[in-house]
Amino acid sequence: MIALDYSQFLTFEPQHQWRIGIAIYLFLGGLGASMGFIAALYKHIFKKDDPSMFAWSTLLGVLLVNFGGIFLILDMFVWESFLHGHITEIFKVLLAFFGAAVFNGNFHPWIQWGANFIALFSLFGTLWALSQADKAAILNKLGFLVKIANLLKPLQSVWGWGTIIFGLAVAAYTGFLLSVAPAIPAWSHPLLPVLFVISALSTATAWYMLWTYFAKGKDEETQKVREHVGHQVEWADIALIGLEILAIGAYFNYLYYAYAGGKYVFHQMLSDMGFVIGFLLVGLLIPWILEFIAAKKHIRILVPLAAILVLFGGFLLRYYILHYGIYTYPWPS
Amino acid sequence: MQEQQNKQLPNWVFVIDLNTCVGCNACMAACAQENQTPYWNEKWRTKVEQAEVGKGDNIGRIFFPRLCMHCQNTPCYYACPTGATYKTPEGVVMVNQDLCIGCEACVTACPYDARYRYDYEDVEHNKQLFGEEFSIHQLPHIDKCTFCYHRITKGLEPACVSTCPTDCRMWGDLNDPNDPVAEIVRSGRAKPLAVHLGTDPKVFYVGLDTLPAPAKEEAE
């Protein structure tokens, strides 16, 4: 129990349920889904074509989202059950995955929505990426993938739009998942899903900044598209980080003024040097400045450095939001 | 027809009088025995919080019993992805052990700290204590107060109510016009916790607004 500061009749207690494993899940979920979202957006809205970058990024995105999901599942009874030889536990997780609560008429659980969004994003993302396999580096060397690509190509825009919709849905879900905890001010915050979506898009643009910086196109045409995309994502990330700073400001403003528990969390978070220096400074402000200098002064070496810091900041944001998931209970302690 | 049947169901209500709780913790012991909760790991379905209030000579101690509020607008039910958390026709919030996957979404959703993880270690320990055959916790799951559903459906009071030596815990039926406990709720003397959350709890407290004087001064 923590000593009371604001009222004798409130108890502030840190949550111990969702820790670093869930932070990894939320981070990889947002990053991976946004990687697919941005790739499909470029292809189907902005009509830019770079099959290698888009197909590989989307496949990696699907992999990251599902790898992150393992951390959520391990956090449940699955790992314990496996160790104790209760394999049936895995079927119970599948029940959740396919929406068992729906049969009870309960459409509320975000975990269930998220599991279905992840499944659909994985399906559409994989099909969309494979529909470009005939033109993507390495993938086009595998004969069976080229055949699959030819089969999938007629419906490529369907797979692409599915990737856009469910990619965004997964990114938003990572915020909504936490928002159904009314006693935890840092989570039940109306801005959290927006903040997580902005941050997820920012980390994904950081990924594309890294790709466009390090990987050169196989021909002049591809390189031209890649440079164009690289330039655009740099400016997009400057805008996204600017939005994120605004959202963080609004997040703390609401936290401070909305309720006593929020005020307590506000002080706790802003007196944590890990959060202030690690996230706010190193993970948010410094990369923003670096990206701005890189874009204006054309100092290219700053691009990958800023991108790595953005990815670092994206993880820290989720880690600290979970860490400061402090319950406000209405009784004295 | 269905409406008529529902009208006949009890609308159970739990009232706690803060003025009469002496902090003996008999309720916790009775609950732990009745519901085989893992007291050895400090996990309880009901708990009595204690707090020292005031300063110097003007000091006092208050006891604050708490349990699942069996909210009618139920955050834990909305968070459960498998349907493991469900409500009985009378509105009692329960957990189906077979369906619980331990995601703990309900634990984080509960604004009253009413849920905890009954893990493998607890299950094994409980089986050793009560015997495999008599253990009511066969699988790991998220555990919580059930208002002693197995007792109340037989016309008995919850274990904590029947054991409370000061009658601080009271049990009634809002649908019974002659129920004295329900009358306390109807009179407005008993109030629920954290009304602003809109959870509409079925547990009410008497004395929330008559806290000891030193505590009141502190709060102000």
Boltz contact constraints between the chains, C-beta under 6 A:
constraints:
  - contact:
      token1: [A, 7]
      token2: [B, 219]
      max_distance: 6.0
  - contact:
      token1: [A, 8]
      token2: [B, 215]
      max_distance: 6.0
  - contact:
      token1: [A, 8]
      token2: [B, 218]
      max_distance: 6.0
  - contact:
      token1: [A, 8]
      token2: [B, 219]
      max_distance: 6.0
  - contact:
      token1: [A, 17]
      token2: [B, 104]
      max_distance: 6.0
  - contact:
      token1: [A, 17]
      token2: [B, 107]
      max_distance: 6.0
  - contact:
      token1: [A, 17]
      token2: [B, 108]
      max_distance: 6.0
  - contact:
      token1: [A, 76]
      token2: [B, 101]
      max_distance: 6.0
  - contact:
      token1: [A, 76]
      token2: [B, 102]
      max_distance: 6.0
  - contact:
      token1: [A, 76]
      token2: [B, 103]
      max_distance: 6.0
  - contact:
      token1: [A, 77]
      token2: [B, 102]
      max_distance: 6.0
  - contact:
      token1: [A, 77]
      token2: [B, 140]
      max_distance: 6.0
  - contact:
      token1: [A, 80]
      token2: [B, 120]
      max_distance: 6.0
  - contact:
      token1: [A, 84]
      token2: [B, 120]
      max_distance: 6.0
  - contact:
      token1: [A, 92]
      token2: [B, 101]
      max_distance: 6.0
  - contact:
      token1: [A, 93]
      token2: [B, 101]
      max_distance: 6.0
  - contact:
      token1: [A, 95]
      token2: [B, 82]
      max_distance: 6.0
  - contact:
      token1: [A, 96]
      token2: [B, 81]
      max_distance: 6.0
  - contact:
      token1: [A, 96]
      token2: [B, 82]
      max_distance: 6.0
  - contact:
      token1: [A, 96]
      token2: [B, 101]
      max_distance: 6.0
  - contact:
      token1: [A, 100]
      token2: [B, 82]
      max_distance: 6.0
  - contact:
      token1: [A, 100]
      token2: [B, 83]
      max_distance: 6.0
  - contact:
      token1: [A, 101]
      token2: [B, 81]
      max_distance: 6.0
  - contact:
      token1: [A, 101]
      token2: [B, 83]
      max_distance: 6.0
  - contact:
      token1: [A, 104]
      token2: [B, 83]
      max_distance: 6.0
  - contact:
      token1: [A, 108]
      token2: [B, 78]
      max_distance: 6.0
  - contact:
      token1: [A, 109]
      token2: [B, 79]
      max_distance: 6.0
  - contact:
      token1: [A, 109]
      token2: [B, 80]
      max_distance: 6.0
  - contact:
      token1: [A, 109]
      token2: [B, 81]
      max_distance: 6.0
  - contact:
      token1: [A, 111]
      token2: [B, 81]
      max_distance: 6.0
  - contact:
      token1: [A, 111]
      token2: [B, 103]
      max_distance: 6.0
  - contact:
      token1: [A, 111]
      token2: [B, 105]
      max_distance: 6.0
  - contact:
      token1: [A, 112]
      token2: [B, 81]
      max_distance: 6.0
  - contact:
      token1: [A, 180]
      token2: [B, 79]
      max_distance: 6.0
  - contact:
      token1: [A, 180]
      token2: [B, 109]
      max_distance: 6.0
  - contact:
      token1: [A, 181]
      token2: [B, 108]
      max_distance: 6.0
  - contact:
      token1: [A, 181]
      token2: [B, 109]
      max_distance: 6.0
  - contact:
      token1: [A, 182]
      token2: [B, 75]
      max_distance: 6.0
  - contact:
      token1: [A, 182]
      token2: [B, 111]
      max_distance: 6.0
  - contact:
      token1: [A, 182]
      token2: [B, 197]
      max_distance: 6.0
  - contact:
      token1: [A, 183]
      token2: [B, 111]
      max_distance: 6.0
  - contact:
      token1: [A, 329]
      token2: [B, 113]
      max_distance: 6.0
  - contact:
      token1: [A, 330]
      token2: [B, 193]
      max_distance: 6.0
  - contact:
      token1: [A, 330]
      token2: [B, 194]
      max_distance: 6.0
  - contact:
      token1: [A, 331]
      token2: [B, 49]
      max_distance: 6.0
  - contact:
      token1: [A, 331]
      token2: [B, 64]
      max_distance: 6.0
  - contact:
      token1: [A, 332]
      token2: [B, 51]
      max_distance: 6.0
  - contact:
      token1: [A, 333]
      token2: [B, 49]
      max_distance: 6.0
  - contact:
      token1: [A, 333]
      token2: [B, 51]
      max_distance: 6.0
